[in-house]
């Protein structure tokens, strides 16, 4: 795995965790907008992770 690939995976994981935290904070406050924003952040991270997995599959 290249350093660039590792950096991308770490950023995706960070974005996913940020989304989970944002979603949890929104739930705790009853802020549906923030909760939805957190879910959207998680979805973006999931899509990026899937793209990385495809790239990794073609490298093998």
PEFEN-V535548 format. One record per residue. N is the residue number from 1. BURIAL is 1 if it has 9 or more other C-alpha atoms within 8 Angstrom, else 0. D_CENTER is the distance of its C-alpha to the mean C-alpha in whole Angstrom. Layout:
BEGIN
N_BURIAL_D_CENTER ; N_BURIAL_D_CENTER
END
This chain:
BEGIN
1_0_20 ; 2_0_20 ; 3_0_19 ; 4_0_17 ; 5_1_15 ; 6_1_14 ; 7_0_13 ; 8_1_11 ; 9_1_9 ; 10_0_9 ; 11_0_8 ; 12_1_5 ; 13_1_5 ; 14_0_7 ; 15_1_4 ; 16_1_3 ; 17_1_7 ; 18_1_8 ; 19_1_7 ; 20_1_9 ; 21_1_11 ; 22_1_12 ; 23_1_12 ; 24_1_15 ; 25_1_17 ; 26_1_17 ; 27_1_18 ; 28_0_21 ; 29_0_22 ; 30_0_22 ; 31_1_20 ; 32_0_19 ; 33_0_18 ; 34_1_16 ; 35_1_15 ; 36_1_14 ; 37_1_12 ; 38_1_10 ; 39_1_9 ; 40_1_9 ; 41_1_6 ; 42_1_4 ; 43_1_6 ; 44_0_6 ; 45_1_3 ; 46_1_5 ; 47_0_8 ; 48_1_7 ; 49_1_7 ; 50_0_10 ; 51_0_12 ; 52_1_12 ; 53_0_14 ; 54_0_16 ; 55_0_17 ; 56_0_18 ; 57_0_20 ; 58_0_22 ; 59_0_22 ; 60_0_24
END
